[in-house]
């Protein structure tokens, strides 16, 4: 087996994630918003299929992202993704040049924006990505565009009323791997309070529309969840790429839970339960 073949079959590459999804498996991941390589290492627990470094709403800059990427790679289990801050070719290409295996592109409202995101991930003639895989070529032991370009994954986020209205044309965009739902952002787009556990009929209907469009057009439906319990619920509904927690939520939740146990008494425990931590 060549070095290239070994890397393409490694557990922490986009190709490995593609194989899992193609076989019908659901993949589970963690969102990383803390600008810390060590925390990125810590969340690469057994069973975590991907870790997505958040450059949009977290405190992570490009340098932090590269350090976190290297830490995730070092565990050799989870596939490194990043949510880029904006749908711009140079931003997307730079993430892949560093070695990221997939991107989540925010605020995609129509077919043209989805197509632009896909094009930014692919080299000519399939796209507009500029060739300079400085670190990616080292990670994958290749400068072949089929390895450093075609294998990487592109997810777009639908999080506005316009995006939901255009969901069928977005989901049918050639080359798109999946659509990712941020329930809080989608709620804002629908004029609802922004949180993860949404039960308003309009929100539920919008999520179902996105799911059905993904299934119709053969792209992977993804969603952000706040707990493993919620992740299981969405997996049973048909979602395949599911974030079940984020690092910036785990730490305060654990502290709240343990201080409630230390203080004792039903009132302390109930206070923590009301915040959704236990």
Secondary structure by P-SEA (a helix, b strand, c coil): ccaaaaaaaccccaaaaaaaaaabbbbbbbbbccccaaaaaaaccccccbbbbccccccccaaaaaaaaaaaaaaccbbbbbbcccccaaaaaaaaaacccbbbbcccccaaaaaaaaaaaccccccccccccaaaaaaacccccccccccbbbbbbbccaaaaaaaaaaaacccccccccaaaaaaaaaccccccccccaaaaaaaaaaaaaaaaabbbbbbccccaaaaaaaaaacccbbbcccaaaaaaaaaaaaaaaaaccaaaaaaaaaaccc
